[in-house]
Amino acid sequence: MAAPPPLSDHDASGHLTSPFYGYLPTAWASILFTVLFIISTLLHLGQAIRSRTWWLLYTVCLAGFGEVLGWACRTLSHYKPLDNNAYLIQTVVLIVSPTPLIGALFITFGRLSARMGQQYSRLSPRLYSRIFFTCDFVALLIQSVGGGIAATANHNPDTSKLGSNIMLGGIVFQLVSLTVFCILLVEYLVRRIKDRPIKRAPPSNAYPYGASVPFIGEAPGFGQPLEKPLMRLAYALCAESLLLYIRGVYRTVELADGWGGMVIRTQYLFFIFDGVMVFLTMAIMNAFHPARVLNSEIVSGAIPLGSKVSV
């Protein structure tokens, strides 16, 4: 069997390129995203520690560190276009890293619905976390397995395609769960704004942690005007969900198109629909940090974001 031809860092026109990407990763853009993710991740780390919201460490912060690693490897690929390890690391890490970030959205909405009124929600706050976070974890495992298979394919096209298909399955599964979540989120906000509860409001003793009056009345949210900080957080959650949904659609199309397809070999699409989408999500969460509202001492007696929700 003849040995495969040696890889070249120049294309047919003589331009410097990487045979793995189909283009040479732009150094300044990769460095810019690396720096932006470092800043956002460090801010999240500080916010999580200061607010004692520990679950943000293994969701948002973990996602941020993964993004930093991925974009740093893309930067390395600019200077070492034939370095297959840098390419494989950024491929797997940048596909998988936003998964914990999506999990943070699920947890935040579960806590937010407890604060704004459970009677407008089809699920309890605990079920939001359990169901959707479990789906997110399963998606993470599937994507990681697929990424591991693709990374160890060693130029075997069949093994590489198998790994790609498994990753695609993980992303599609994640996109389906995110779709259901977005539907429930929008329905909840519409019902809350129009004051159309699905069920009767829970009694005040459903809210532990010493909350004597759950929400300026007999039950949180029932017939009461919305607090502006809560609505700002809700709208921020909608924006974050939309951004990650767009990113999920892009990644689905990208992997379905194949490793040699036009989508994965078009750099500006990756910048816009992956890098920008994920960074904006983290930046919005920096600006509208859930702990700033849900951990605050307000007469509504919210369930603290750093605590377990008991429903």
Disulfide bonds with the S-S distance in Angstrom:
none
